[in-house]
Amino acid sequence: MGLFGRRRSPEDKETAALLARLDGRSVKYVTRRDLETGVETVIGREGRLNTKEGKIVIVCNGTEVFRCPAEDARCGELLSLDGVTIRTGEGMVVAYYQYYR
């Protein structure tokens, strides 16, 4: 580590901005994607995405279905803007937003 600490890449800044926007967002359902086969398995329905205190936590129906440190995650919104992908060392989780008209 240098005199002024670690430099943040543009990707880190984008992820931090995305996490700030996602805090408190309602989700319709959450899936875990197998990176080898591409198969998605539903792990929770009707919940909330929280991104406080350096952690990403997804709670569905009163049960925590996903938790990881924010600095270990790579996040990006889907092209349709209907959800967000969270990639960690263990795999990938996709949270689909609750849509309100």
Disulfide bonds with the S-S distance in Angstrom:
none
